[in-house]
């Protein structure tokens, strides 16, 4: 079953908010190394998920405009 565009957009926005939070926490510089590594790993995972969503959207636009 395909995910609706609204749900995908909401999930994307939620993931971006989480990523911004992780970056803010890491930029403060007061996290223990272990937590910093966990935040970094989570951030990389979020970035990959968001890139996939953007690539899928780009492909849909190409199909619709061709």
N, CA and C atoms as a LAMMPS dump frame, in Angstrom:
ITEM: TIMESTEP
0
ITEM: NUMBER OF ATOMS
198
ITEM: BOX BOUNDS ff ff ff
-5.0000000000000000e+02 5.0000000000000000e+02
-5.0000000000000000e+02 5.0000000000000000e+02
-5.0000000000000000e+02 5.0000000000000000e+02
ITEM: ATOMS id mol type element x y z
1 1 1 N 0.84 -1.186 0
2 1 2 C 0 0 0
3 1 3 C 0.883 1.246 0
4 2 1 N 0.609 2.176 -0.886
5 2 2 C 1.409 3.39 -1.016
6 2 3 C 1.063 4.387 0.081
7 3 1 N 2.054 5.159 0.474
8 3 2 C 1.855 6.204 1.46
9 3 3 C 1.297 7.429 0.768
10 4 1 N 0.309 8.077 1.39
11 4 2 C -0.302 9.252 0.778
12 4 3 C 0.706 10.407 0.747
13 5 1 N 0.558 11.302 -0.241
14 5 2 C 1.482 12.452 -0.321
15 5 3 C 1.467 13.315 0.934
16 6 1 N 0.284 13.503 1.527
17 6 2 C 0.199 14.318 2.75
18 6 3 C 0.954 13.66 3.898
19 7 1 N 0.798 12.338 4.02
20 7 2 C 1.49 11.625 5.094
21 7 3 C 2.998 11.661 4.868
22 8 1 N 3.407 11.484 3.617
23 8 2 C 4.835 11.545 3.293
24 8 3 C 5.397 12.922 3.626
25 9 1 N 4.679 13.971 3.255
26 9 2 C 5.125 15.338 3.535
27 9 3 C 5.221 15.575 5.037
28 10 1 N 4.234 15.08 5.78
29 10 2 C 4.255 15.237 7.234
30 10 3 C 5.45 14.507 7.832
31 11 1 N 5.688 13.277 7.384
32 11 2 C 6.817 12.506 7.894
33 11 3 C 8.134 13.198 7.556
34 12 1 N 8.231 13.739 6.339
35 12 2 C 9.436 14.45 5.93
36 12 3 C 9.671 15.643 6.847
37 13 1 N 8.627 16.433 7.069
38 13 2 C 8.754 17.604 7.942
39 13 3 C 9.134 17.193 9.365
40 14 1 N 8.531 16.132 9.85
41 14 2 C 8.835 15.644 11.201
42 14 3 C 10.297 15.202 11.29
43 15 1 N 10.768 14.515 10.274
44 15 2 C 12.16 14.066 10.249
45 15 3 C 13.109 15.263 10.195
46 16 1 N 12.766 16.272 9.416
47 16 2 C 13.612 17.464 9.338
48 16 3 C 13.663 18.195 10.679
49 17 1 N 12.546 18.244 11.373
50 17 2 C 12.526 18.854 12.709
51 17 3 C 13.429 18.075 13.663
52 18 1 N 13.353 16.759 13.586
53 18 2 C 14.202 15.92 14.445
54 18 3 C 15.675 16.152 14.121
55 19 1 N 15.981 16.224 12.831
56 19 2 C 17.362 16.468 12.42
57 19 3 C 17.856 17.817 12.942
58 20 1 N 17.028 18.837 12.829
59 20 2 C 17.401 20.157 13.354
60 20 3 C 17.652 20.107 14.856
61 21 1 N 16.828 19.355 15.564
62 21 2 C 17.01 19.21 17.013
63 21 3 C 18.346 18.531 17.317
64 22 1 N 18.632 17.447 16.594
65 22 2 C 19.892 16.73 16.816
66 22 3 C 21.091 17.643 16.567
67 23 1 N 21.035 18.384 15.476
68 23 2 C 22.139 19.292 15.135
69 23 3 C 22.301 20.353 16.212
70 24 1 N 21.197 20.916 16.666
71 24 2 C 21.261 21.939 17.715
72 24 3 C 21.909 21.399 18.979
73 25 1 N 21.515 20.187 19.358
74 25 2 C 22.083 19.582 20.554
75 25 3 C 23.583 19.339 20.391
76 26 1 N 23.973 18.881 19.224
77 26 2 C 25.391 18.606 18.984
78 26 3 C 26.207 19.898 18.918
79 27 1 N 25.632 20.95 18.37
80 27 2 C 26.349 22.22 18.257
81 27 3 C 26.619 22.858 19.608
82 28 1 N 25.804 22.538 20.588
83 28 2 C 26.026 23.097 21.925
84 28 3 C 27.331 22.593 22.523
85 29 1 N 27.753 21.402 22.108
86 29 2 C 29.05 20.897 22.523
87 29 3 C 29.138 20.323 23.913
88 30 1 N 27.999 20.101 24.566
89 30 2 C 28.066 19.576 25.931
90 30 3 C 27.567 18.138 26.059
91 31 1 N 27.404 17.452 24.931
92 31 2 C 26.989 16.05 24.964
93 31 3 C 28.197 15.149 25.208
94 32 1 N 27.996 14.082 25.947
95 32 2 C 29.068 13.083 26.055
96 32 3 C 29.35 12.489 24.672
97 33 1 N 30.54 12.003 24.48
98 33 2 C 30.944 11.461 23.183
99 33 3 C 29.984 10.381 22.702
100 34 1 N 29.589 9.487 23.583
101 34 2 C 28.683 8.396 23.204
102 34 3 C 27.355 8.936 22.662
103 35 1 N 26.809 9.947 23.33
104 35 2 C 25.555 10.55 22.864
105 35 3 C 25.756 11.275 21.536
106 36 1 N 26.876 11.953 21.4
107 36 2 C 27.176 12.638 20.138
108 36 3 C 27.217 11.65 18.98
109 37 1 N 27.828 10.5 19.21
110 37 2 C 27.894 9.475 18.162
111 37 3 C 26.508 8.929 17.834
112 38 1 N 25.682 8.722 18.847
113 38 2 C 24.315 8.246 18.617
114 38 3 C 23.523 9.28 17.827
115 39 1 N 23.65 10.548 18.183
116 39 2 C 22.946 11.617 17.47
117 39 3 C 23.438 11.687 16.023
118 40 1 N 24.739 11.565 15.849
119 40 2 C 25.306 11.606 14.5
120 40 3 C 24.752 10.459 13.648
121 41 1 N 24.753 9.257 14.205
122 41 2 C 24.224 8.093 13.48
123 41 3 C 22.756 8.29 13.125
124 42 1 N 21.975 8.773 14.079
125 42 2 C 20.56 9.013 13.815
126 42 3 C 20.391 10.081 12.74
127 43 1 N 21.212 11.119 12.804
128 43 2 C 21.151 12.186 11.81
129 43 3 C 21.458 11.68 10.413
130 44 1 N 22.461 10.848 10.288
131 44 2 C 22.807 10.268 8.986
132 44 3 C 21.645 9.429 8.46
133 45 1 N 21.029 8.657 9.33
134 45 2 C 19.881 7.831 8.936
135 45 3 C 18.727 8.708 8.45
136 46 1 N 18.456 9.781 9.164
137 46 2 C 17.388 10.701 8.77
138 46 3 C 17.705 11.327 7.414
139 47 1 N 18.94 11.75 7.223
140 47 2 C 19.335 12.361 5.953
141 47 3 C 19.101 11.391 4.807
142 48 1 N 19.469 10.141 4.991
143 48 2 C 19.276 9.139 3.929
144 48 3 C 17.793 8.936 3.634
145 49 1 N 16.976 8.888 4.676
146 49 2 C 15.53 8.721 4.478
147 49 3 C 14.953 9.919 3.716
148 50 1 N 15.359 11.108 4.1
149 50 2 C 14.852 12.314 3.451
150 50 3 C 15.328 12.406 2.003
151 51 1 N 16.557 12.01 1.746
152 51 2 C 17.056 11.995 0.373
153 51 3 C 16.228 11.055 -0.488
154 52 1 N 15.848 9.913 0.06
155 52 2 C 15.029 8.941 -0.67
156 52 3 C 13.667 9.552 -1.003
157 53 1 N 13.062 10.219 -0.048
158 53 2 C 11.769 10.862 -0.275
159 53 3 C 11.897 11.914 -1.373
160 54 1 N 12.95 12.711 -1.318
161 54 2 C 13.152 13.746 -2.331
162 54 3 C 13.422 13.151 -3.711
163 55 1 N 14.193 12.081 -3.766
164 55 2 C 14.456 11.416 -5.044
165 55 3 C 13.168 10.833 -5.629
166 56 1 N 12.348 10.238 -4.784
167 56 2 C 11.073 9.696 -5.249
168 56 3 C 10.171 10.805 -5.781
169 57 1 N 10.128 11.919 -5.072
170 57 2 C 9.312 13.048 -5.513
171 57 3 C 9.829 13.602 -6.839
172 58 1 N 11.137 13.712 -6.969
173 58 2 C 11.729 14.196 -8.208
174 58 3 C 11.378 13.274 -9.38
175 59 1 N 11.421 11.974 -9.13
176 59 2 C 11.078 11.007 -10.177
177 59 3 C 9.614 11.153 -10.59
178 60 1 N 8.725 11.347 -9.621
179 60 2 C 7.31 11.535 -9.925
180 60 3 C 7.101 12.781 -10.769
181 61 1 N 7.805 13.855 -10.444
182 61 2 C 7.687 15.098 -11.214
183 61 3 C 8.168 14.881 -12.636
184 62 1 N 9.262 14.158 -12.794
185 62 2 C 9.777 13.872 -14.144
186 62 3 C 8.761 13.085 -14.951
187 63 1 N 8.134 12.088 -14.32
188 63 2 C 7.146 11.271 -15.021
189 63 3 C 5.934 12.122 -15.411
190 64 1 N 5.501 12.964 -14.502
191 64 2 C 4.323 13.785 -14.768
192 64 3 C 4.573 14.856 -15.837
193 65 1 N 5.789 15.325 -15.925
194 65 2 C 6.097 16.396 -16.878
195 65 3 C 6.606 15.891 -18.225
196 66 1 N 6.775 14.588 -18.344
197 66 2 C 7.268 14.081 -19.627
198 66 3 C 6.134 13.605 -20.52
